């Protein structure tokens, strides 16, 4: 798994941690902000982006999700169940896919940036 993502399992919940200030996501976030000045990609705006993206593409991932954005990171938590463990893995895989295929992020911000409820 890349250094900007981690899945953390506890007794009662599972978390997906996205370190948006690591080199690759940080430079992508800067380019996203160049496309749309509201898309300064701190943890709060990644939260806004993920809420928009999953509502459009995989709304089931948002079911039972609790997010905890900060300036330098974003965390998503689910209650620890087998179903939620699969959701957390899909969430992490989606983040990796978006970061590794950053042109998709730029396209979404360019085409739908005004529909996203930025921080």
Backbone as CSV, one residue per row, in Angstrom:
resi,resn,N_x,N_y,N_z,CA_x,CA_y,CA_z,C_x,C_y,C_z
1,UNK,0.847,-1.175,0.000,0.000,0.000,0.000,0.904,1.254,0.000
2,UNK,0.522,2.286,-0.753,1.337,3.506,-0.776,1.423,4.165,0.603
3,UNK,2.437,5.012,0.778,2.674,5.623,2.088,1.612,6.635,2.490
4,UNK,0.733,7.018,1.574,-0.281,8.023,1.895,-1.601,7.414,2.354
5,UNK,-1.679,6.095,2.454,-2.935,5.451,2.870,-2.635,4.338,3.875
6,UNK,-3.526,4.196,4.842,-3.363,3.130,5.830,-4.748,2.713,6.320
7,UNK,-4.923,1.413,6.488,-6.140,0.883,7.106,-5.774,0.470,8.532
8,UNK,-6.530,0.984,9.489,-6.263,0.722,10.898,-7.457,-0.024,11.485
9,UNK,-7.193,-1.221,12.004,-8.257,-2.042,12.584,-8.163,-2.007,14.098
10,UNK,-9.291,-1.710,14.721,-9.382,-1.743,16.177,-10.396,-2.790,16.580
11,UNK,-10.680,-2.856,17.874,-11.649,-3.840,18.353,-13.063,-3.529,17.886
12,UNK,-13.415,-2.231,17.893,-14.802,-1.886,17.595,-14.985,-1.067,16.324
13,UNK,-13.868,-0.649,15.679,-14.019,0.082,14.425,-12.794,-0.095,13.540
14,UNK,-13.010,0.219,12.275,-11.948,0.147,11.283,-11.833,1.521,10.641
15,UNK,-10.603,1.961,10.439,-10.392,3.290,9.888,-9.544,3.272,8.633
16,UNK,-9.822,4.232,7.763,-9.002,4.479,6.587,-8.352,5.842,6.809
17,UNK,-7.040,5.864,6.827,-6.294,7.109,7.018,-5.655,7.506,5.700
18,UNK,-5.896,8.749,5.296,-5.337,9.305,4.073,-4.481,10.500,4.475
19,UNK,-3.187,10.390,4.214,-2.240,11.443,4.583,-2.049,12.380,3.392
20,UNK,-2.909,13.390,3.296,-2.936,14.262,2.132,-1.755,15.220,2.045
21,UNK,-0.917,15.274,3.082,0.266,16.117,2.995,1.513,15.335,2.586
22,UNK,1.372,14.024,2.346,2.491,13.278,1.774,2.723,13.791,0.353
23,UNK,3.924,13.588,-0.159,4.343,14.247,-1.397,3.363,14.127,-2.558
24,UNK,2.985,12.913,-2.920,2.155,12.746,-4.116,0.769,13.378,-3.970
25,UNK,0.014,13.065,-2.911,-1.302,13.711,-2.797,-1.201,15.227,-2.620
26,UNK,-0.138,15.694,-1.988,0.014,17.137,-1.791,0.189,17.848,-3.129
27,UNK,1.052,17.306,-3.995,1.261,17.948,-5.297,0.008,17.845,-6.161
28,UNK,-0.723,16.761,-6.058,-1.995,16.629,-6.786,-2.992,17.659,-6.265
29,UNK,-3.054,17.825,-4.954,-3.946,18.818,-4.367,-3.632,20.228,-4.844
30,UNK,-2.346,20.538,-4.991,-1.976,21.858,-5.511,-2.508,22.059,-6.928
31,UNK,-2.418,21.018,-7.763,-2.926,21.114,-9.140,-4.450,21.227,-9.152
32,UNK,-5.113,20.527,-8.223,-6.571,20.624,-8.139,-6.979,22.057,-7.800
33,UNK,-6.207,22.709,-6.920,-6.498,24.086,-6.533,-6.243,25.050,-7.689
34,UNK,-5.280,24.738,-8.550,-5.045,25.561,-9.737,-6.259,25.517,-10.668
35,UNK,-6.921,24.372,-10.727,-8.105,24.206,-11.581,-9.302,24.927,-10.976
36,UNK,-9.480,24.797,-9.655,-10.604,25.419,-8.959,-10.075,25.961,-7.630
37,UNK,-10.069,27.273,-7.482,-9.465,27.879,-6.288,-10.119,27.441,-4.986
38,UNK,-11.349,26.935,-5.038,-12.013,26.430,-3.833,-11.489,25.058,-3.417
39,UNK,-10.788,24.391,-4.322,-10.292,23.035,-4.076,-8.884,23.064,-3.490
40,UNK,-8.687,23.840,-2.403,-7.419,23.757,-1.680,-7.533,22.513,-0.810
41,UNK,-6.745,21.498,-1.123,-7.023,20.150,-0.659,-6.430,19.805,0.702
42,UNK,-6.993,20.440,1.737,-6.717,20.005,3.099,-7.650,18.822,3.402
43,UNK,-7.586,18.306,4.598,-8.428,17.158,4.945,-9.914,17.445,4.825
44,UNK,-10.309,18.682,5.101,-11.721,19.044,5.023,-12.224,19.023,3.584
45,UNK,-11.389,19.482,2.653,-11.822,19.462,1.258,-11.716,18.072,0.644
46,UNK,-10.803,17.230,1.137,-10.838,15.828,0.709,-12.135,15.189,1.190
47,UNK,-12.573,15.532,2.396,-13.850,15.036,2.909,-14.985,15.453,1.972
48,UNK,-14.999,16.722,1.573,-16.029,17.214,0.649,-15.942,16.480,-0.682
49,UNK,-14.725,16.280,-1.178,-14.550,15.582,-2.451,-15.043,14.140,-2.354
50,UNK,-14.606,13.416,-1.303,-15.019,12.014,-1.163,-16.529,11.895,-1.001
51,UNK,-17.150,12.791,-0.246,-18.613,12.757,-0.108,-19.282,12.912,-1.472
52,UNK,-18.794,13.835,-2.279,-19.347,14.032,-3.627,-19.078,12.797,-4.486
53,UNK,-17.823,12.353,-4.512,-17.424,11.252,-5.389,-18.196,9.972,-5.083
54,UNK,-18.264,9.602,-3.817,-18.946,8.351,-3.467,-20.463,8.465,-3.625
55,UNK,-21.030,9.627,-3.379,-22.472,9.802,-3.611,-22.793,9.549,-5.077
56,UNK,-21.886,9.930,-5.959,-22.087,9.746,-7.400,-21.743,8.333,-7.877
57,UNK,-20.743,7.711,-7.281,-20.172,6.478,-7.831,-20.340,5.219,-6.995
58,UNK,-20.458,5.348,-5.696,-20.585,4.171,-4.822,-21.225,4.603,-3.505
59,UNK,-22.514,4.982,-3.551,-23.154,5.532,-2.344,-23.137,4.596,-1.138
60,UNK,-23.051,3.288,-1.369,-23.030,2.351,-0.239,-21.801,2.561,0.645
61,UNK,-20.725,3.090,0.104,-19.523,3.326,0.909,-19.778,4.394,1.963
62,UNK,-20.705,5.293,1.701,-21.013,6.360,2.664,-21.896,5.870,3.815
63,UNK,-22.545,4.708,3.646,-23.431,4.184,4.691,-22.612,3.750,5.900
64,UNK,-22.902,4.354,7.044,-22.212,4.014,8.286,-20.857,4.684,8.433
65,UNK,-20.505,5.559,7.505,-19.212,6.234,7.529,-19.215,7.413,8.495
66,UNK,-18.171,7.501,9.287,-17.912,8.690,10.104,-16.567,9.227,9.651
67,UNK,-16.520,10.492,9.268,-15.251,11.058,8.820,-14.693,11.989,9.883
68,UNK,-13.377,12.115,9.863,-12.669,12.990,10.796,-11.553,13.692,10.028
69,UNK,-11.909,14.751,9.288,-10.881,15.468,8.547,-10.101,16.418,9.446
70,UNK,-8.849,16.588,9.119,-7.972,17.564,9.764,-7.260,18.312,8.648
71,UNK,-6.433,19.260,8.985,-5.717,20.018,7.947,-4.797,19.103,7.135
72,UNK,-4.043,18.234,7.813,-3.036,17.433,7.128,-3.395,15.995,6.871
73,UNK,-4.591,15.587,7.255,-4.993,14.198,7.025,-6.512,14.092,7.001
74,UNK,-6.953,12.941,6.563,-8.376,12.634,6.511,-8.531,11.215,7.021
75,UNK,-9.486,10.997,7.898,-9.754,9.653,8.405,-11.231,9.346,8.239
76,UNK,-11.509,8.116,7.854,-12.876,7.625,7.738,-12.989,6.388,8.619
77,UNK,-14.071,6.309,9.375,-14.261,5.189,10.293,-15.581,4.491,10.040
78,UNK,-15.552,3.197,10.257,-16.750,2.369,10.237,-16.755,1.514,11.493
79,UNK,-17.949,1.127,11.913,-18.068,0.110,12.962,-17.448,-1.170,12.415
80,UNK,-16.751,-1.920,13.268,-16.056,-3.124,12.825,-17.048,-4.262,12.585
81,UNK,-17.335,-4.495,11.299,-18.108,-5.652,10.859,-17.431,-6.171,9.592
82,UNK,-17.752,-7.377,9.195,-17.161,-7.940,7.973,-17.540,-7.086,6.757
83,UNK,-18.795,-6.643,6.705,-19.250,-5.810,5.586,-18.504,-4.468,5.565
84,UNK,-18.360,-3.852,6.724,-17.671,-2.566,6.792,-16.172,-2.695,6.522
85,UNK,-15.606,-3.843,6.857,-14.198,-4.071,6.551,-14.001,-4.046,5.029
86,UNK,-14.941,-4.638,4.299,-14.884,-4.605,2.826,-15.067,-3.175,2.307
87,UNK,-15.960,-2.410,2.943,-16.151,-1.008,2.544,-14.864,-0.214,2.749
88,UNK,-14.222,-0.411,3.887,-12.976,0.312,4.176,-11.909,-0.040,3.143
89,UNK,-11.832,-1.302,2.777,-10.857,-1.713,1.763,-11.180,-1.080,0.410
90,UNK,-12.460,-1.042,0.040,-12.860,-0.393,-1.221,-12.572,1.103,-1.179
91,UNK,-12.813,1.728,-0.022,-12.538,3.150,0.146,-11.041,3.403,-0.102
92,UNK,-10.190,2.630,0.550,-8.745,2.788,0.390,-8.323,2.534,-1.060
93,UNK,-8.864,1.482,-1.674,-8.536,1.179,-3.072,-8.960,2.313,-3.996
94,UNK,-10.086,2.936,-3.713,-10.563,4.052,-4.530,-9.636,5.251,-4.396
95,UNK,-9.210,5.559,-3.170,-8.276,6.664,-2.974,-6.994,6.400,-3.765
96,UNK,-6.464,5.194,-3.645,-5.235,4.845,-4.367,-5.445,5.000,-5.869
97,UNK,-6.556,4.496,-6.371,-6.845,4.592,-7.797,-6.916,6.049,-8.256
98,UNK,-7.578,6.895,-7.469,-7.696,8.308,-7.839,-6.340,9.010,-7.798
99,UNK,-5.552,8.726,-6.788,-4.235,9.376,-6.675,-3.294,8.868,-7.778
100,UNK,-3.345,7.597,-8.059,-2.455,7.037,-9.085,-2.924,7.360,-10.502
101,UNK,-4.184,7.738,-10.654,-4.747,8.153,-11.949,-5.280,9.574,-11.792
102,UNK,-4.381,10.473,-11.452,-4.750,11.817,-11.026,-5.528,12.611,-12.068
103,UNK,-5.410,12.260,-13.333,-6.167,12.986,-14.366,-7.670,12.897,-14.120
104,UNK,-8.111,11.808,-13.505,-9.530,11.674,-13.167,-9.926,12.712,-12.115
105,UNK,-9.067,12.941,-11.137,-9.329,13.977,-10.136,-9.436,15.343,-10.803
106,UNK,-8.512,15.631,-11.708,-8.522,16.928,-12.377,-9.781,17.092,-13.227
107,UNK,-10.186,16.012,-13.887,-11.403,16.066,-14.708,-12.618,16.364,-13.842
108,UNK,-12.736,15.671,-12.713,-13.885,15.868,-11.829,-13.916,17.303,-11.311
109,UNK,-12.774,17.819,-10.892,-12.724,19.194,-10.370,-13.057,20.187,-11.481
110,UNK,-12.560,19.949,-12.676,-12.815,20.844,-13.799,-14.296,20.825,-14.187
111,UNK,-14.882,19.619,-14.290,-16.253,19.476,-14.780,-17.316,19.626,-13.702
112,UNK,-17.000,19.252,-12.468,-18.008,19.214,-11.410,-17.611,19.986,-10.154
113,UNK,-16.548,20.752,-10.221,-16.056,21.453,-9.045,-17.074,22.359,-8.388
114,UNK,-17.950,22.950,-9.189,-18.966,23.845,-8.609,-20.091,23.087,-7.915
115,UNK,-20.149,21.757,-8.123,-21.175,20.935,-7.470,-20.692,20.370,-6.133
116,UNK,-19.413,20.513,-5.846,-18.829,19.963,-4.622,-18.917,21.025,-3.522
117,UNK,-19.346,20.615,-2.342,-19.489,21.539,-1.211,-18.160,21.688,-0.492
118,UNK,-17.260,22.460,-1.090,-15.931,22.680,-0.532,-16.025,23.340,0.831
119,UNK,-14.991,23.137,1.629,-14.902,23.705,2.978,-14.874,25.224,2.913
